[in-house]
Amino acid sequence: MELGARVSALSVYRSAVRAGPGLERRGLGRGLPLSPRSRRVRKRLKQSRRAGLGGCPAPPLQPGAPGPSPEVARGKPGRSRRGKAGSRSVPAPALPGQGPEVQGTPPTPVPRAAAAAAAGSGPGSPGVAAVLRELGYVAHSRQRGARLFQWMLAPVPPQRFLEQSWEKQPLLIQRHQPSYYQGLFSTAELDNILRGGCVRFGLHLDVTSYVAGVRETHNPVGRALPATVWDFYCHGCSLRLLNPQAFSATVWHFISILQEQFGSMVGANVYLTPPGTQGFAPHYDDIEAFVLQLEGKKHWRVYAPRSEAEVLPQFSSPNFAQTEIGEPVLETVLEAGDLLYFPRGFIHQGDCLPDAHSLHITVSSYQRNSWGDLLEKLLPAALQMAIDEDVEYRQGLPLDYLEYTGVQNSDMVDSRRSAFMEKVQSLMKKLVDYAPIDAAVDQKAKSFLHDCLPPVLTETERMLSVHGLPARWEDGGALDVEIPIKKETQVRLLHCGVLRLCNDENGMVLYYTTENSRVYHEEELKYLQIDPEFTDGIEFLLTSYPKYVTVDTLPCNSMDEKVSLATFLFEKGLLITKKPLVSV
């Protein structure tokens, strides 16, 4: 088939309609007759429409809804109090390579056969850059995440960590290898970021102190310029850089890979603490925290949850006094190259020793990602479906039910009360039959895709994607603007986690991450409205990943639709080709 015979991507864009500020709704092949495949897809929509789940656009964050953890969640600063910093003078921070020597014998490196990402794990480690570079040769994006996670925890095997420590107890990994996390972030890089003039107090950087049991935030108004920031530091204040992935390409790359390992938002904050000081009060967080020590050293104390109610909490705690938290279950000094993990709900505090500053990055995940959070979405939808479909849920309450129910009647012995309780239990049990589990999971997936960082492309992926096309302005005109995808072109998804098909009230919707911002929720959730005729083609690409498939094997009705779908997804940065495209 000639290229000119296909439905052009331009015509698709011309038929697009705006769904709301910052959101795009694109139509593919509207008005085409429905095939049996499309009828099957539309039948699937019934559950979501009835449940009221999956609607577009995604609702805005509700006032008072829980935000990211104030200490470690990605890009969301905690509430601050203005105050006056102390006047005690302390030395300036040591730059990379100037920290204290670390004594001890390096452990046995993780074998390459165990994980390709462990290339940087031995003595004289080349650092994070080499690890990320090597991971670029791993075809499957989820395997990249698994291998990076393995390298981050080495020499502890991930399976052992998940069985023994994850959500259960702290884990300390002391490597005696100061260069293990070299290149992820540094004090010199923080100084360079400040000199760029884009950092603002409160939005990107917090200045904090914890002295004599009092936690204070000392954020001025306006830009965080080096002279002001380093003056705070020299007077004993800690610095917390929020959302470092917005400033550091390496941190962005690092946590964008890890987010496919967790299937949940991965965030990061960077903490710089002067010698002999502490920046934060004891508290617990609502995330799983991995503290990666980058420079210097820090004294940590970790305390078990104070009660069963504080095990794996939904929300972070207020600051605690020392008298409220008991004795630590783990006390250690982290040195460069070490890792400390503690689950949500474990109280923690870190302070610097007098002889060295500390720079660490906290990598966090699993905020609001529990069974309870899923059921919060599922149960209201299930109840509405039950009310719509089952008359038993619509029948009126007994006329006299107030006489034997409620707290004032809780000790009453009455057959009417017993029958009432049995009825409620019966309705609750029946509710399971109406639970739209897949639709509720899709709601969680939508939230995750909104939280996600945009993918970092390797040099090869960039060359094979829309970013590698030679389109340009030259000699008074635009050249090489055609996208020459043909039926024999081999394509695949960019990464496994860049898109997800969900149902909404009007049809199939494709949510995607390639146009997300590096700043947390700076952009609205991105989606495309997809005609059911194209859903099988997208599902085929999802199940084929990471293998390449030819465009003519896409299960669409015609060759025009196959080429049009591939071209459209390629233009959105969701597909790459096996070979670089050459304009015709």
N, C-alpha and C positions, 0 to 999 in steps of 0.2 A: 504494500500500500504506500502511496506517495505521502510524504510528510505533510504536504499542504492539504491533504484530504482529512486530516484529523481535526477534532474539535480543539481549537487553539486555546492555550492557557489565557491569552488575552481576553477571549470571549467569556471565559469563566469569571475573570475579574470584573468585566463589564456588567455581569449579571449579579454581582455581589450586592448584598444589602447590609447596612450597618445595624448591629444589634445593640449598640450602646457605646458609651464613651470608652475608648481603649479596647473594645472587643470587636472581633471580626466574625462575620457569619458568611461563609462562602457556599454557594450552591454548585453542585456538580450534576449535570445531566438532568435538570429539572424538567418534568413533563414527559419523561420517557415512559413507555409502558412497563408495567411491573412483570418481572420474571418470577418463576417459582421460588428462586432464592430470595428475592426481595419480599415476597409474601411471608416467607419463613422469618425473615428479619423483623418485619413489622409485627408479626405475631409476638415476637420477643418483647416488643415495646409495651405490651399490655400491662405487665406487672409494674413497670416503673411509672406509667401514667397513673395507674390506680393508686400506687403508693405515694405519689407526689414527690418521688425522688428523681434526681438527675436533671432537673430543669436548668435551662440556660437563660440569661447568664447566671454565673455563680453569685449568690447573695453576698453583699458586703459584710465585713466583720461587724458584729453587733457591738454596740456600746457596752462596756463592762465585760466583754468576752475575754477569756484568759489569753494573754499574749505570751510571747517567748519568755523564757526564764530571764530574770533581770541580770544574772551573772554570766550565763553561758549561751543563751539561745542566739541564733544568728540575727545580727543586725538590729536588735531591739533593746535600746538602752533602758535601764531601770529608772524608776522615779528618783530624782536627785534632790538633795537639800543643799542650799548654798551656805558656805561657812568660810571661816578663816583658817588658812593653813598654818601649821606650826612654824617656828623660826629656827629649828635646829638644822645646822648645816651638815650635809653628808656628801661623800664623794660622788662624782659623776659616774654614770654607768660604764662598765668595761665593754669595749667593742669586741666583736668576734675574734677569737684567737688570743684575747688578753685575760681570759678567765683563769680560775685556779686549776692546777693540775689535778687530775683524777687518778687516784692510786688503785691498783688492783690488776688482776689478770683477766684479759678479755675472754668472754665465753666462746665456745665453739660456734662459728658462723652457721646460720641456717643454710643447708645445702641448696644449691640451685635446683636440684631435682625435686625438692620439696615445694619450692615456689620460685618462679622466675623473678618475682618482685623482690626476692631476698638478695639481689645483687649488691645492695648496699649494707649488708648486715655484718660483715666481718670487720676485723681491725683495719683501720685506715679506710673506712667506708667512704665511697665517693659521694654519699649523701642522697637527698631526696630527688634532685634533678635526674640523676642516673636511673633511679628506680622508676620515675614517671616516664622517662624516655624508653626504658625497656618494656614497660607495660603497654606502650603504644603499638607493640608488635602482637599483642594479644587480641585476637579477632573479636571475641565476645565481650561486650562491655560489662556484663555481670561477672565474668571470670576476672576481668581487671579489678573490679571492686573486691572480689574475694581474695585475690592475691595481694592487693595493697593492704587489706585488713590483716592478712597473714604476716606480712612484713612489719606492720605497725606493732603487732603483738609478739613477734619473734623474741625469744625461742619458744614461747608458749603456743602450742597448737590451737587454732581457733576452736576446734571441736571441744577440746578440754576446757577452754575458757567459757564457752557457751553452756557446758554442762555443770561447771563448778562455780563460776563467778557471776555470769550474766544475771542481773536482777537479784543476786543472792548476797554477795559479799565483795569487799574490795580486793583488788589484785595489784601487787607491786612488782614491777620488772626493773631490776637494777642491772645495767649492762656493763658499766665501766667503759663505755665507748662514747666519749664526748661528741664525736662527729656523727653519731647515728642519724640524727634528724637534721644534720647540717643542710642549709639551703632552703628549709621550709619558711623560716622567717628569722629576722635578727633585729637587734637594737639599731644597727646602722640603717636597716631598711625603714624602720619606724622614723628615724630622723629624716631620711630622704622623703618619706611620705609627708611629714609635717612641712618640709620646705616647699612642697608642691602647692601649698596654700588652699587646699580643698577640704581640709579637716575642720569640723566645727565641734565645739564643746557641746556635750549633751547628746548630739546626734551621732557623732562618730567616736568621740573620745570622752571618757569620764576621768576626773581627777578625784581620788578618794583617799581617806585616811581612817585608821582605827587606832585610837589612842585612849588608854585608861577606860576601856569598855565602851567608848563612844564611836560610832561609825558615822562619818560625814562625807558628803560629796561637795566639792569646791569648784564647780563648773562656772567660769565666767560666761558672759554672752559673747557670741561671735566666733571668729576663726581661731583655731588652735595653732598659733604660730610658735616656732621653735623657742624663741626667747622666753615666752610665757610658760610654755609647757615644761621646759627644762628647769626653769626657776621653781616651779611647783615641785618637781622631782628632787631638786637639791634641798628643798625644805621638808623632805620626808613624805611626800605624797606618792601614792601608787598611780599608775596610768593603765587604763583599760581601753584598748582599741576594739571597738565594736565593728562587726562585719569586715574583718580584714581582707576577705576575698574580694571586696569591692576595690581594694587598692593593690593587692598582691596577686599576680597571675599564678604564682606557684601555689598559694593557699587555695585559690579558686580551683585550680586543676586537681589538687589533692582531695578536697572534700566533694567535688563533683563526681569523682570516681567512687568515693566511699558511699555516696547516697544510694547507689545501686546495690551495694552490699546490704544496707539496712532496710531498703524499701521504705524509708522514712526520711524526713528532712534531716540533713546533717549541717550543723552550724559550727561556728568557731568564734572565739574571742581571744585576744592576746593581752597578757598581763605583764607589766614591767614594774618591779617592786624594788625600792632602794634598800641598801644594806641596813639591817637592824630595825626594819619597820614591818607593819602589817597593814594591808589596805582594806580588808573586809572582815566583818564580824562573823562568828560561827553561824551557819545556816545550812539548810538542805535545799536541793533543787528538784525540779520536776523532769529532769532529763538523765540519761545515762552519760556520764562524764569520763572522758579520757584526757588526762593531763599529760602533755608531752613537754618535758623540760628541754629548753633550747639553749639557754645560757645560764651560767652561775649555778646557784643551788638554793633550795627552799625547804624549810622545815614544815612538814605537814602532820596534822592530827585529824584522824577520821573516827567518827563515833557512830555506833549503831542507832537505828531508829529508836526513839524513846518509847514507843508503844506500837501495838499492832495497827492502829489507825494511821500511823505515819510510815508504814511499809509501802513502798512504791506509790507515793502520793500523786494526786492529780495536779497539785499546784505547789509552787515553791513556798518556803516558810518565811516568816519574818526573821529579823536578827535575834539571836539568843544571847543571853548572859552566860558567862562561864558556869554559874551555879545551876543552870538549867539542863546541862548536857552530860554530866557524869564524866566517866573516864574513857579515853580513846581506846578503840579496838585495834587501831594501827597508828603507829607514830614512826616517822622516817624522815630522812633528808634526801630529797630528790636532787640528783646531779645531772648535768647535761647528758642527754642520751637515754635517760630513764623515763619510765611511764608509770602512772598511777591511775587506776580505774576505780570508781566507786558508783554504785547504783543510785538511782533517785531515792531520796529519803534518808541517805546517810549524811549526817551532819559533818561538816568539814571546815577547817580553817588552815591557812598557810601564812607563815611569817618568815622573813629573811633573817639569816644569821648575820652577825656584825661584820663578817669579813668578805661578803660577796653580795652583789645584786642578784636578782632572779628575773629571767624572761621565760615564760611558758605560754603555750597555746592550749586552750581547752577545746577539744573537739567533742561535740554533743549530738545526741540523737534520741529518738523515741519519746519526744514530747507529745502528750495526748495521743498515744498510739496503743491504748490498752483495749482489752475486751469490753470494758465498760464504756469507752469512747465509741466503739462500734455500736454497742447496744443503744447508746443515746440517739443514734441516727435510725437504728432499726425499729425500736419499739413503737415510737410514735407513728411510723409508717405502717407497721403491722396493725396497730389499733385502728387506724383510719380505714384500712382495707377490710378489717373485720366488721366495722360499723357499716360500711357500704354493702357488704355481701351477706351478712348474717343477721337475721331479724332478732336473734336472741340478745345481741349487743344493743339493740335499739329499744327493747322492751323497757318499760318504766320501772323504777325502783319501787319496792313495797311502800304502801301509804304510811305505814307506821315504823319505817326503818330507823328513824331518829330516836325512837323510844328505847332501843336496845343496842345501839352502836355508838361509837365515839368514845373518847377517853373516860368520860364520866360513867359510862356503862361497861368499861372493859372487864370488870370483875363479875358482871352479872351472869348468872346461870339461867339461861332461857333458851328454849328450843328454837325460837325464832332467830335468835342471835347465831346459834350453831348452823342453822340452815342458810343464813345470810353469808357466813364465812365460807361454807362449802360452795355456794354459788359463785362467789368471787374467785375461789381457787379453780373452779371448773372453767370459768371464762379465761383466766390467765393461762391455763394449760392449752386451751383451744387456740390461743393467740399464736402459738408456735406455727400452726398450719398456715397462717397468713403472713408470716415473716418474709419480706422480700430481701433475702440475704444478699444476693448478687447486686441488687440495686444499691443497698446500703454500703457494700464494699466499694462500689464505683464512686460513691460520695467521698469515701476516705481517699480513694485514688486521686480524685480531682483535687482534693486539698493538698495531697502530696505533690502533684505536678505543679500546683501553684507555688508551693514552697521551694521547689527544686531550683538549683542553679542551672543556667544554660550549659549545655555540654561543651567541653573543651575539645577542639578538633586537633588531631595529630596533623603533621605536615601532609601525610598521604591522604587523610580524610578531607582535608581542606582542598587539595588538588582535585579530588574526585567528586566534590560537592559543588553546589551552585557558586560557592565562594571562589572556586578555581576557574570559572569561565572567564574568557578574555574580553568580555564586554567593556567598552571604554569609549571615551570621547577623543576623537583624533581627526585632524584635518577638516574641522568644521562640521563633523557629523558623528553619530553614534555607530560604532562598529561592533560586529560579532555579538549581536543581541539575541540571535536565534538560539533556542535550546534544541539541539538536534537529537532528541531521543526517538529511536525507531523501534520497530517490533523486535529486532534482534539485540537491542541494548540490554546488557546485564545490570541489574540493580539489586540493592538491598537496603534495609533500614540503616540509618546512621548509627544509632545505638539502640539497645533493647528498650531502655526506659524513656525514650524521648516522646512517646505518644501512647494514648490509650483510647479505645473506642468505648463509649458509654451511651446509654439511652437518655433521652429527655422526652418531654411531652410531645414534641413534634417530630421526632425521628432520631437518627443516629448522629452523635456528635463526636468529633475527634479533638481531644485535648492534647496539647503538645508543649514542649519546654524550650524549643530552640530560640524563641524570642523572649524568654524570661530575662530579668535583670539580675545582675550580680548583687544588687541591694535587695534585701528581703521585702517582698511584696511591693516593690516600687512600681511594677506593672500589674495590670489586671490579668486574671487567668486567660490564656489564649486558647481559642477553639475554632473549629471549622464545622459548619453544618454539612453533613454528608448525606447524599441521596442513598437510599438502601441499595441501589444498583451497584454501588462501589464498595460496600462493606466487606463483601467476600474477597475482593482484591486486597483490601487492607489487612484482613485477617490472614490471608495467604502470605503476605509479606511478614507479618508478625510471627507466624509459625515456621516460616522458612529461615528466619534469622539464625545464625549469621551467614547463611549461604546466599550466594547470588542467584537470581532467577532471571530469565529473559522476559522482556515485557509481554511477549505474545503468550506466555503461560499464565498471566493474570486472569482470574476467572471473572471477566466482564463479558457483556453481551456482544460487543463488536471490537474490532481492532482499533477503531477511533477512540472508543472509551478506554481501552487498555493504555494507549499512548497518552491520552489526555490525563488519566489518573496518575501515571508515572511522572509526567511532566509537571503536573500541579504539585505533587508531593516533593519533587526535586526542587521546585522553585521555593518551597517553604523551608528548605534545608533539612527535610526529613529523610530523603533518600540520597545515596551515593551510587556512583556507577563503578563497574569493575575496572574500566579504563577511562582516562580523561576524554571528555567530549571534545570533538572538533567541529566547529561551526561549518555549515555548508553554504 
